[in-house]
Amino acid sequence: MQTPKFGARLRKKYNAAERAKRSKYICSKCGKKNVKRISNAIWQCKSCNAKIAGGAYMLTTGIGEVVNRIINEYSKK
């Protein structure tokens, strides 16, 4: 990925996406903070080797969190 050439707003957005892409996330299977991105929208836990489909730069997207919340609400009824 190339860095943006001009503009503070673009640089801030690029840096935020890079930080989110390179950070570790909590595994939904084992609960450890060992999930890393292995390719575009594919994440893998280093402890239990679970592969998870997620967002391109973050494990869960905003829309995905909303959908999971709605599913949990309907399943409780």
C-alpha positions in Angstrom: 0.0 0.0 0.0 1.4 3.4 -0.9 1.2 6.3 1.5 -0.9 9.2 0.6 1.1 12.1 -0.9 -0.7 15.2 0.4 -3.1 16.1 3.1 -3.2 15.6 6.9 -6.6 14.0 6.9 -5.5 11.3 4.4 -2.3 10.6 6.4 -4.3 10.2 9.6 -6.8 7.8 8.0 -3.9 5.8 6.5 -2.1 5.6 9.8 -5.3 4.5 11.6 -5.9 1.8 9.0 -2.3 0.6 9.3 -2.4 0.4 13.1 -5.7 -1.5 13.0 -4.3 -3.9 10.4 -1.1 -4.7 12.3 -2.5 -5.0 15.8 -3.6 -8.2 17.6 -7.2 -9.0 18.4 -9.0 -11.3 20.8 -9.9 -14.8 19.5 -13.5 -15.7 19.7 -12.7 -19.4 20.1 -10.0 -19.5 22.8 -10.2 -15.9 24.2 -6.5 -15.1 23.8 -5.2 -12.0 22.2 -3.3 -13.7 19.4 -5.4 -13.1 16.2 -3.3 -11.6 13.4 -4.2 -10.7 9.8 -2.7 -13.2 7.3 -4.3 -11.8 4.1 -7.1 -9.5 3.0 -10.1 -10.2 5.4 -8.6 -13.5 6.6 -7.4 -13.6 10.2 -5.7 -16.5 12.1 -5.3 -17.2 15.8 -1.7 -18.1 16.6 -2.7 -20.3 19.6 -5.6 -22.4 18.4 -5.0 -22.0 14.6 -8.6 -20.9 14.0 -9.1 -19.0 10.8 -11.7 -16.2 10.9 -13.2 -14.2 8.1 -13.5 -10.5 9.0 -12.9 -7.0 7.8 -10.1 -6.0 5.5 -8.2 -3.9 8.1 -10.1 -4.9 11.4 -11.3 -8.2 12.7 -14.8 -7.0 13.1 -16.4 -4.2 11.1 -19.0 -1.7 12.5 -21.8 -3.2 10.4 -20.8 -6.7 11.6 -21.1 -5.7 15.2 -24.6 -4.3 14.6 -25.6 -7.5 12.9 -24.3 -9.7 15.7 -26.1 -7.5 18.3 -29.4 -7.9 16.4 -29.0 -11.6 16.1 -28.3 -11.9 19.8 -31.4 -9.9 20.7 -33.6 -12.0 18.5 -32.1 -15.3 19.8 -32.9 -14.3 23.4 -36.6 -14.0 22.6 
